[in-house]
Amino acid sequence: MYTIHPVPKRYAWGSRDSLQRMFHLDGADAQGPLAEMWFSGHAQSPSIIDVPDDGVTRPVALTDMIAGDPDAMVGARGVAEFGPELPFLFKTIAADEPLSLQVHPVDFQARAGFNMENRHGIALDAPERSFKDMNAKSEMVVALEPFLASVGFAAHSFALRNLQLLRSPVAQRMAQAFASGGRRGDDSLTVFAQADAMMPVAATVWPESRKRIFRAFHTAVTADASDPDELIDDLMQAAAQAPHARNAMAFDFALRAARAFPGDTSVLALLMMNPVRLDEGESVFLPTGVPHAYIYGTGAEIMTNSDNVLRAGMTVKHKDIPNLLQCVDCRPSTPVNPSDARLGALLMRDVVFYKPGVNEYVLAYGHVGAGEPWPIVDRLAVRYDALVQQVRGRGVVPHAGPRVLLCTQGEVVCTTETGTRTLRQGEAVFIPAADGWVRVGGESGSYLMASTPF
């Protein structure tokens, strides 16, 4: 068990107090927005771990430790399936402003994009680089405080109702895309010829409904900038006419984005997407290809070991709209959360497991201390009554893979087959596969544990 130090990521959309409080930062480290803290085995941003060496602590990159003894660090099974690397990337994230409208590629698209940018001589740390590695990227977020996000495309009726409330020519063209018939002689097909030319090869077998979503999304992300004041005024007037709370939430998200990115018409794409609010302990899973934008809040993120991000708008960073359009999943969907059988959260008396059905990662959010069961568990059990199981547990997690344990509140005691450590808020340890089982206890505290589902 080794102390692991997070890699801070300072982006303009980050919070000015949330992560600073969690990690007890002060002085220069606490100044300005702090967006993410990575517990990482990614080659471009590896975490440092403290390694005892003849009575002296030596700082070593986690990637180097894994390369030196991969079987002990990530386990023989992990090496066989994922190679000598940490299969997941674990982060805490805090957003005061909306993040970019983005998509993550599937595996073959990640490999093709990575190799293409290498052939073109684009440095891995270049601002215009889209593919930082060859890994597909799915991810899951668990709210630590109220968390807002737009996730995946909503039903046609929801999107069309929102867009028809706007005067914006771009919004009206998006609404027209939903009404286009795809029949020979349909004038709308001429209007959307550019969008059709940018559809992926797979679109040849798409149903017409999916093509309509693509055309509307393409319209939003490729349109010229709008007058900022006119766009905001249009969104405000439309929001006042929103027929239901869910529609009003979509307009609220679009307005937040329009104020953060003046004149950026890609914010209209949020009106096509599912608005999601997560309370503490609730989660959402984002498969590859699903468009999304985080709007506000603090949470824990876990994902495959990848930093591949394709952005379409709402950002000052590099946009890669052509590649994003080749990767975007245009199927309407309901956001995947613990109430979905594919995720299947398992509740114990004092810990929640989030299992999205991928091989690379699972996440546990737990509480230690005497007294009544954790209120979050009771609330989730009520909300997801048909799908969760209440079991008695003692906080023992049998395991054969690598883990990262972070104390988020108070104090927890981590015990493995090889030793015991006390962690206070903001402190974390990397637990190698060779350390065997983990028990988390203590008088009063909360923790997150990222691991592989072995």
LUMVODO-820368 format. One record per residue (C-alpha): x, y, z; residue in three letters. Coordinates in steps of 0.02 Angstrom, whole numbers, plus 32768, in hexadecimal, padded with zeros to 4 digits. Layout:
BEGIN
{{X, Y, Z}, ALA};
...
***
This chain:
BEGIN
{{8000, 8000, 8000}, MET};
{{804D, 80A5, 7FC7}, TYR};
{{801E, 815B, 7FDE}, THR};
{{7FE6, 819E, 7F35}, ILE};
{{7FE6, 8256, 7F05}, HIS};
{{7F63, 8299, 7E8D}, PRO};
{{7F91, 82FA, 7DF0}, VAL};
{{7F37, 83A3, 7DF4}, PRO};
{{7EE4, 83E1, 7D54}, LYS};
{{7EBE, 849B, 7D4E}, ARG};
{{7E3D, 84C8, 7CCB}, TYR};
{{7DD8, 8568, 7CC1}, ALA};
{{7D34, 850E, 7CE6}, TRP};
{{7D74, 84C7, 7D8B}, GLY};
{{7D38, 84F3, 7E3A}, SER};
{{7D92, 8571, 7EA9}, ARG};
{{7D6C, 8518, 7F4C}, ASP};
{{7D27, 8467, 7F3E}, SER};
{{7DC3, 83FF, 7F1B}, LEU};
{{7E2E, 847C, 7F79}, GLN};
{{7DC9, 8453, 8016}, ARG};
{{7DC9, 8397, 7FF9}, MET};
{{7E85, 8390, 7FE4}, PHE};
{{7EAD, 8416, 8066}, HIS};
{{7F0F, 8482, 7FED}, LEU};
{{7F50, 852B, 8020}, ASP};
{{7FC0, 85B6, 7FE0}, GLY};
{{7FE5, 85B5, 7F26}, ALA};
{{7F9C, 8505, 7F14}, ASP};
{{7EF0, 8546, 7F47}, ALA};
{{7EED, 85DA, 7ED0}, GLN};
{{7E85, 85DC, 7E32}, GLY};
{{7E0F, 8559, 7DED}, PRO};
{{7E39, 84A2, 7E0C}, LEU};
{{7DD8, 842D, 7D9A}, ALA};
{{7E17, 837B, 7DB7}, GLU};
{{7E89, 8313, 7E24}, MET};
{{7EC9, 8278, 7DC9}, TRP};
{{7EFC, 81D6, 7E1D}, PHE};
{{7F4E, 819C, 7D80}, SER};
{{7FB3, 8116, 7D2B}, GLY};
{{7FA2, 8173, 7C85}, HIS};
{{8048, 8188, 7C2A}, ALA};
{{8030, 8243, 7C0D}, GLN};
{{7FFE, 826F, 7CC2}, SER};
{{8034, 81E6, 7D3C}, PRO};
{{801B, 81F9, 7DF7}, SER};
{{80AF, 81F1, 7E6C}, ILE};
{{80B0, 816F, 7EF6}, ILE};
{{8120, 816C, 7F90}, ASP};
{{818D, 80D0, 7F94}, VAL};
{{81EF, 80A3, 8034}, PRO};
{{82A5, 807F, 800D}, ASP};
{{831E, 8058, 809C}, ASP};
{{82C3, 80CB, 8114}, GLY};
{{82B2, 8156, 8094}, VAL};
{{8215, 817E, 8030}, THR};
{{8235, 8187, 7F76}, ARG};
{{81BB, 81D8, 7EFB}, PRO};
{{8199, 8167, 7E65}, VAL};
{{8121, 817A, 7DD4}, ALA};
{{8096, 80F8, 7DDF}, LEU};
{{80B6, 80C8, 7D2A}, THR};
{{816B, 809E, 7D56}, ASP};
{{8137, 8035, 7DEC}, MET};
{{80BE, 7FD2, 7D81}, ILE};
{{813F, 7FBA, 7CF7}, ALA};
{{81BB, 7F79, 7D79}, GLY};
{{8148, 7EF0, 7DBE}, ASP};
{{80A3, 7EEB, 7D5F}, PRO};
{{8064, 7E47, 7DAB}, ASP};
{{8077, 7E87, 7E5D}, ALA};
{{8031, 7F34, 7E38}, MET};
{{7F9B, 7F10, 7DC8}, VAL};
{{7F90, 7E53, 7DD3}, GLY};
{{7FB0, 7DC7, 7D58}, ALA};
{{7EFC, 7DCA, 7D1D}, ARG};
{{7F03, 7E85, 7CFD}, GLY};
{{7FA5, 7E77, 7C9D}, VAL};
{{7F5D, 7DEB, 7C33}, ALA};
{{7EC1, 7E50, 7C07}, GLU};
{{7EFF, 7F05, 7C02}, PHE};
{{7FBC, 7EFB, 7BFA}, GLY};
{{8036, 7F3F, 7C7C}, PRO};
{{7FD4, 7FDB, 7CA8}, GLU};
{{7F4D, 8018, 7D1E}, LEU};
{{7EAA, 7FF2, 7CC2}, PRO};
{{7E4C, 8089, 7D06}, PHE};
{{7E63, 8144, 7D22}, LEU};
{{7E13, 8186, 7DC2}, PHE};
{{7DEE, 823F, 7DDE}, LYS};
{{7D92, 82B8, 7E4B}, THR};
{{7D44, 8344, 7DE5}, ILE};
{{7CF8, 83ED, 7E14}, ALA};
{{7CA6, 8460, 7D95}, ALA};
{{7C67, 8511, 7DB4}, ASP};
{{7C44, 8529, 7CFA}, GLU};
{{7C10, 84B3, 7C6E}, PRO};
{{7C92, 8443, 7C1F}, LEU};
{{7CA5, 8425, 7B65}, SER};
{{7C23, 83CB, 7AFD}, LEU};
{{7C81, 832A, 7ADA}, GLN};
{{7C87, 8274, 7AA5}, VAL};
{{7D02, 81E8, 7ACC}, HIS};
{{7D36, 816D, 7A43}, PRO};
{{7D22, 80B0, 7A3E}, VAL};
{{7DBF, 8046, 7A34}, ASP};
{{7DD7, 8038, 7977}, PHE};
{{7DBA, 80F4, 7963}, GLN};
{{7E37, 811A, 79ED}, ALA};
{{7EBB, 80AC, 799C}, ARG};
{{7E9F, 80F5, 78EF}, ALA};
{{7EA1, 81A8, 7930}, GLY};
{{7F3C, 818E, 799B}, PHE};
{{7F9E, 8142, 790B}, ASN};
{{7F62, 81C7, 7891}, MET};
{{7F9B, 8257, 7901}, GLU};
{{8042, 81FF, 791C}, ASN};
{{8059, 81F3, 7860}, ARG};
{{8035, 82AD, 7852}, HIS};
{{80BA, 82D2, 78D5}, GLY};
{{8043, 831F, 7955}, ILE};
{{8097, 831C, 79FF}, ALA};
{{803B, 82C1, 7A8B}, LEU};
{{8033, 8362, 7AF1}, ASP};
{{8004, 83D3, 7A5E}, ALA};
{{7F65, 843A, 7A7B}, PRO};
{{7F1E, 83FE, 79D4}, GLU};
{{7F34, 8347, 7A01}, ARG};
{{7E8F, 82E7, 7A11}, SER};
{{7ECA, 8234, 7A30}, PHE};
{{7F43, 8227, 7AC3}, LYS};
{{7F43, 8169, 7AC6}, ASP};
{{7EFA, 80D0, 7A6F}, MET};
{{7E78, 80A6, 7AF3}, ASN};
{{7DBC, 80B1, 7AE4}, ALA};
{{7D72, 8120, 7B6B}, LYS};
{{7CD5, 80FE, 7BCD}, SER};
{{7CBB, 8153, 7C74}, GLU};
{{7C4B, 815C, 7D0C}, MET};
{{7C2D, 81ED, 7D83}, VAL};
{{7BEB, 81E1, 7E35}, VAL};
{{7BAC, 8282, 7E83}, ALA};
{{7BFE, 82BC, 7F25}, LEU};
{{7B92, 8358, 7F24}, GLU};
{{7B00, 8385, 7EB0}, PRO};
{{7B41, 8368, 7DFF}, PHE};
{{7AF5, 83A4, 7D5B}, LEU};
{{7B16, 835A, 7CAF}, ALA};
{{7ACF, 8346, 7C00}, SER};
{{7AE1, 8290, 7BCC}, VAL};
{{7AB3, 823C, 7B27}, GLY};
{{7A2C, 826A, 7AAC}, PHE};
{{797B, 827A, 7AED}, ALA};
{{78DD, 823F, 7A95}, ALA};
{{78AD, 829A, 79F4}, HIS};
{{7811, 82E6, 7A41}, SER};
{{7872, 8333, 7AD2}, PHE};
{{78F7, 837F, 7A60}, ALA};
{{787A, 83C0, 79E1}, LEU};
{{780C, 8410, 7A65}, ARG};
{{78A2, 846E, 7AAB}, ASN};
{{78E4, 84A8, 7A02}, LEU};
{{783B, 84E4, 79C4}, GLN};
{{7831, 8561, 7A54}, LEU};
{{78C7, 85C0, 7A10}, LEU};
{{78CF, 864A, 798D}, ARG};
{{7986, 8625, 7963}, SER};
{{79A0, 85F7, 78AB}, PRO};
{{7A19, 856F, 78E4}, VAL};
{{7998, 8525, 7959}, ALA};
{{7914, 852C, 78D2}, GLN};
{{7988, 84D1, 785A}, ARG};
{{79A7, 844E, 78E0}, MET};
{{78EA, 8439, 78F2}, ALA};
{{78DF, 8428, 7835}, GLN};
{{7960, 839C, 783E}, ALA};
{{78EC, 833A, 78B0}, PHE};
{{785F, 8350, 7833}, ALA};
{{78C3, 8320, 7797}, SER};
{{787A, 8287, 7745}, GLY};
{{7910, 823E, 76ED}, GLY};
{{78A7, 8223, 7651}, ARG};
{{78E1, 8242, 75A0}, ARG};
{{78B0, 82F2, 756D}, GLY};
{{78AA, 8330, 7621}, ASP};
{{78F4, 83E0, 761E}, ASP};
{{7935, 83CB, 76CF}, SER};
{{79B4, 834D, 7690}, LEU};
{{7A08, 83D5, 762C}, THR};
{{7A10, 8444, 76C6}, VAL};
{{7A66, 83B8, 7728}, PHE};
{{7AD7, 8379, 769E}, ALA};
{{7B73, 83AF, 76FD}, GLN};
{{7B39, 8352, 7798}, ALA};
{{7B14, 82B6, 7734}, ASP};
{{7BC2, 82BE, 76E7}, ALA};
{{7C0F, 82BB, 7796}, MET};
{{7BAD, 8225, 77D5}, MET};
{{7C15, 818C, 7801}, PRO};
{{7C15, 80F5, 778D}, VAL};
{{7BA4, 809A, 7808}, ALA};
{{7B1B, 8118, 77E0}, ALA};
{{7AF4, 80B7, 7742}, THR};
{{7A92, 803E, 77B1}, VAL};
{{7A4D, 80BF, 782B}, TRP};
{{7992, 80D8, 7836}, PRO};
{{7957, 8182, 77FA}, GLU};
{{7932, 81B8, 78AD}, SER};
{{79EA, 81AA, 78DC}, ARG};
{{7A1E, 820E, 7843}, LYS};
{{79A8, 829A, 7878}, ARG};
{{79FF, 82A5, 7921}, ILE};
{{7AA8, 82AC, 78C9}, PHE};
{{7A6E, 8339, 7856}, ARG};
{{7A2A, 839F, 78E6}, ALA};
{{7AC7, 8385, 794E}, PHE};
{{7B36, 83AE, 78B9}, HIS};
{{7AD4, 8450, 78A0}, THR};
{{7AF4, 8487, 7953}, ALA};
{{7BAF, 8460, 7958}, VAL};
{{7BDD, 84A4, 78AC}, THR};
{{7B75, 8545, 78AC}, ALA};
{{7BC8, 85EF, 78B0}, ASP};
{{7BCA, 864F, 7953}, ALA};
{{7B2A, 86A8, 7985}, SER};
{{7B14, 8752, 79D5}, ASP};
{{7B31, 8729, 7A8E}, PRO};
{{7AA7, 879A, 7AD2}, ASP};
{{7A28, 8760, 7A52}, GLU};
{{7A4E, 86A9, 7A76}, LEU};
{{7A3B, 86BF, 7B32}, ILE};
{{799C, 8726, 7B1E}, ASP};
{{7953, 86A2, 7AAA}, ASP};
{{797C, 8616, 7B25}, LEU};
{{7932, 8677, 7BB8}, MET};
{{788E, 8699, 7B5D}, GLN};
{{7882, 85E3, 7B27}, ALA};
{{78AA, 85A5, 7BD6}, ALA};
{{7816, 8609, 7C18}, ALA};
{{77A6, 85A2, 7BA6}, GLN};
{{77F0, 84F9, 7BD2}, ALA};
{{775F, 8480, 7BEB}, PRO};
{{77AD, 840E, 7C6D}, HIS};
{{7837, 8412, 7CF2}, ALA};
{{78A8, 83A4, 7C88}, ARG};
{{789B, 841B, 7BF4}, ASN};
{{78BE, 84AD, 7C69}, ALA};
{{795A, 8453, 7CA8}, MET};
{{799A, 843E, 7BF6}, ALA};
{{7984, 84F9, 7BD9}, PHE};
{{79DA, 8520, 7C7E}, ASP};
{{7A71, 84BA, 7C47}, PHE};
{{7A74, 850E, 7B9C}, ALA};
{{7A6B, 85BA, 7BED}, LEU};
{{7AFB, 8591, 7C63}, ARG};
{{7B62, 855B, 7BCD}, ALA};
{{7B30, 85F4, 7B64}, ALA};
{{7B6A, 8668, 7BEF}, ARG};
{{7C0F, 860B, 7C02}, ALA};
{{7C2F, 8605, 7B45}, PHE};
{{7BDF, 86A1, 7AF9}, PRO};
{{7B9D, 8689, 7A4A}, GLY};
{{7BC8, 85CF, 7A40}, ASP};
{{7B34, 8580, 79E5}, THR};
{{7B6B, 84D0, 7A17}, SER};
{{7B11, 84F1, 7ABC}, VAL};
{{7A6F, 84D0, 7A5C}, LEU};
{{7AA3, 8419, 7A52}, ALA};
{{7A80, 840D, 7B0D}, LEU};
{{79C7, 8423, 7AE3}, LEU};
{{79D0, 837C, 7A86}, MET};
{{7A1E, 8321, 7B19}, MET};
{{79E4, 82D6, 7BBE}, ASN};
{{79F7, 8350, 7C4F}, PRO};
{{7A2F, 82F3, 7CEC}, VAL};
{{7A3B, 8328, 7DA1}, ARG};
{{7A96, 82B2, 7E17}, LEU};
{{7A8E, 82C1, 7ED4}, ASP};
{{7B19, 827E, 7F42}, GLU};
{{7B34, 81C5, 7F23}, GLY};
{{7AD7, 81C1, 7E7D}, GLU};
{{7B37, 8199, 7DDE}, SER};
{{7B32, 8194, 7D22}, VAL};
{{7B94, 8125, 7CAB}, PHE};
{{7BCF, 8168, 7C02}, LEU};
{{7BF8, 80E3, 7B7F}, PRO};
{{7C6B, 8110, 7AEF}, THR};
{{7C1C, 817E, 7A6A}, GLY};
{{7B99, 81CC, 7ADD}, VAL};
{{7B9B, 828B, 7AD0}, PRO};
{{7BA0, 82E4, 7B77}, HIS};
{{7BC9, 8384, 7BD1}, ALA};
{{7BE0, 8399, 7C8C}, TYR};
{{7B8B, 843A, 7CC4}, ILE};
{{7BB0, 8451, 7D7D}, TYR};
{{7BDF, 83F3, 7E1A}, GLY};
{{7C5D, 8386, 7E75}, THR};
{{7C6E, 82CC, 7E58}, GLY};
{{7CDF, 8236, 7E47}, ALA};
{{7D08, 81F9, 7D98}, GLU};
{{7D4C, 8151, 7D65}, ILE};
{{7D73, 8120, 7CB3}, MET};
{{7DDD, 80B2, 7C47}, THR};
{{7E94, 80E5, 7C48}, ASN};
{{7E7F, 8167, 7BC0}, SER};
{{7E87, 8223, 7BA5}, ASP};
{{7E33, 8221, 7AFB}, ASN};
{{7DB6, 82AF, 7AEA}, VAL};
{{7D63, 82EB, 7A4A}, LEU};
{{7D15, 8397, 7A61}, ARG};
{{7C8D, 83E9, 79F9}, ALA};
{{7C71, 848C, 7A56}, GLY};
{{7C62, 84E9, 7AFC}, MET};
{{7D1E, 84F0, 7B0E}, THR};
{{7DBA, 8558, 7AEE}, VAL};
{{7E18, 84B6, 7ACC}, LYS};
{{7E31, 845E, 7A26}, HIS};
{{7D91, 8429, 79CF}, LYS};
{{7D93, 838F, 7960}, ASP};
{{7CE5, 838F, 7916}, ILE};
{{7D08, 831B, 7882}, PRO};
{{7D4C, 8290, 78F1}, ASN};
{{7CC6, 82AD, 7974}, LEU};
{{7C3E, 8299, 78F1}, LEU};
{{7C8C, 81F4, 78BC}, GLN};
{{7C81, 81B6, 7971}, CYS};
{{7BDD, 81FD, 79B3}, VAL};
{{7B54, 8183, 79E4}, ASP};
{{7AB1, 81CB, 799D}, CYS};
{{7A39, 8153, 79F0}, ARG};
{{79BE, 81A3, 7A6A}, PRO};
{{79DD, 8159, 7B15}, SER};
{{79B5, 8166, 7BCD}, THR};
{{7A4E, 818D, 7C39}, PRO};
{{7A91, 80F0, 7C8C}, VAL};
{{7A8C, 80FE, 7D49}, ASN};
{{7A81, 8086, 7DDE}, PRO};
{{79C8, 806B, 7DBE}, SER};
{{79F7, 801A, 7D19}, ASP};
{{7A13, 7F5D, 7D19}, ALA};
{{7AB1, 7F75, 7CB3}, ARG};
{{7B01, 7FD3, 7D43}, LEU};
{{7AB4, 7F78, 7DD6}, GLY};
{{7AF3, 7FD4, 7E71}, ALA};
{{7B09, 7F5E, 7F05}, LEU};
{{7AE6, 7FAE, 7FAD}, LEU};
{{7B32, 7F72, 804F}, MET};
{{7B13, 7FC1, 80F8}, ARG};
{{7B9E, 803E, 80E1}, ASP};
{{7BDE, 8035, 802D}, VAL};
{{7B97, 8047, 7F7E}, VAL};
{{7BE7, 7FEC, 7EEB}, PHE};
{{7BD3, 8036, 7E3C}, TYR};
{{7BED, 7FAF, 7DB8}, LYS};
{{7BD4, 7FEC, 7D05}, PRO};
{{7BF6, 7F44, 7CB4}, GLY};
{{7CA1, 7F6D, 7C6B}, VAL};
{{7D3D, 7F07, 7C8F}, ASN};
{{7DAF, 7F98, 7CBE}, GLU};
{{7D5F, 7FE6, 7D57}, TYR};
{{7CE1, 7FEC, 7DE5}, VAL};
{{7CCE, 8070, 7E6C}, LEU};
{{7C9C, 8065, 7F23}, ALA};
{{7C5D, 80F8, 7F8B}, TYR};
{{7C5C, 80CD, 8043}, GLY};
{{7C44, 810F, 80F3}, HIS};
{{7C90, 80D3, 8196}, VAL};
{{7C5A, 80F1, 8249}, GLY};
{{7BE5, 80AE, 82CD}, ALA};
{{7B2D, 80D6, 82D7}, GLY};
{{7AA2, 80D7, 8257}, GLU};
{{7ABC, 809E, 81A2}, PRO};
{{7AFC, 8121, 812A}, TRP};
{{7A68, 818F, 80F1}, PRO};
{{7AA1, 8188, 803C}, ILE};
{{7A8C, 80CC, 803C}, VAL};
{{79DB, 80DB, 8080}, ASP};
{{79AD, 815C, 7FFD}, ARG};
{{79F4, 80F8, 7F6D}, LEU};
{{79A0, 805B, 7FAC}, ALA};
{{78F8, 80B3, 7FA8}, VAL};
{{7915, 8100, 7EFD}, ARG};
{{7955, 8060, 7EAD}, TYR};
{{78EE, 7FE7, 7F16}, ASP};
{{78CA, 7F70, 7E86}, ALA};
{{7980, 7F59, 7E58}, LEU};
{{79EC, 7F61, 7EF5}, VAL};
{{7A0E, 7EDF, 7F79}, GLN};
{{7A2B, 7F07, 8030}, GLN};
{{7AB1, 7E97, 807A}, VAL};
{{7B14, 7E9B, 811A}, ARG};
{{7BCC, 7EBD, 8106}, GLY};
{{7C63, 7EDD, 8170}, ARG};
{{7CBE, 7F4C, 80F5}, GLY};
{{7D2F, 7EBF, 80B5}, VAL};
{{7D4D, 7EC4, 7FF9}, VAL};
{{7DA2, 7E28, 7FB1}, PRO};
{{7E05, 7E57, 7F1A}, HIS};
{{7E91, 7E26, 7EA4}, ALA};
{{7EAF, 7EC8, 7E46}, GLY};
{{7EF8, 7F76, 7E61}, PRO};
{{7E97, 7FF6, 7EC7}, ARG};
{{7E9D, 80AF, 7EF3}, VAL};
{{7E4D, 80DF, 7F99}, LEU};
{{7E27, 8198, 7FBB}, LEU};
{{7DE4, 81DD, 805F}, CYS};
{{7D60, 8260, 8032}, THR};
{{7D26, 8291, 80E2}, GLN};
{{7D61, 8278, 8193}, GLY};
{{7DD9, 81E7, 81AE}, GLU};
{{7DDE, 8131, 8178}, VAL};
{{7E4F, 809F, 81A2}, VAL};
{{7E87, 8031, 8111}, CYS};
{{7EC4, 7F82, 8138}, THR};
{{7F07, 7F05, 80B9}, THR};
{{7F5D, 7E5D, 80CA}, GLU};
{{8003, 7EB9, 80D8}, THR};
{{7FE1, 7F50, 8147}, GLY};
{{7F72, 7FDB, 818B}, THR};
{{7F68, 8094, 8163}, ARG};
{{7EFF, 8123, 81A7}, THR};
{{7EC5, 819F, 8124}, LEU};
{{7E7F, 824C, 8142}, ARG};
{{7E16, 82B2, 80CA}, GLN};
{{7E73, 82CC, 8025}, GLY};
{{7EF2, 8241, 8045}, GLU};
{{7EFB, 81A7, 7FD7}, ALA};
{{7F58, 8103, 7FC2}, VAL};
{{7F7C, 8092, 7F2F}, PHE};
{{7F5F, 7FDD, 7F60}, ILE};
{{7FB8, 7F60, 7EEE}, PRO};
{{7F68, 7EBE, 7EBA}, ALA};
{{7FEA, 7E62, 7F23}, ALA};
{{7FA2, 7EB0, 7FC2}, ASP};
{{7F06, 7E42, 7FB7}, GLY};
{{7E64, 7E6D, 8010}, TRP};
{{7E3A, 7F1A, 8056}, VAL};
{{7DD7, 7F47, 80F2}, ARG};
{{7DA0, 7FFC, 810D}, VAL};
{{7D6D, 8033, 81BB}, GLY};
{{7D7E, 80C1, 8237}, GLY};
{{7D1A, 8131, 82AA}, GLU};
{{7CCE, 81A9, 822C}, SER};
{{7CF4, 81C9, 8176}, GLY};
{{7CCB, 81AB, 80BF}, SER};
{{7D34, 8166, 8032}, TYR};
{{7D3A, 813B, 7F7A}, LEU};
{{7D91, 809E, 7F3B}, MET};
{{7DB7, 8087, 7E83}, ALA};
{{7DE1, 7FD8, 7E49}, SER};
{{7DD1, 7F55, 7DC2}, THR};
{{7D3E, 7EDB, 7DCF}, PRO};
{{7DA9, 7E40, 7DEC}, PHE};
***
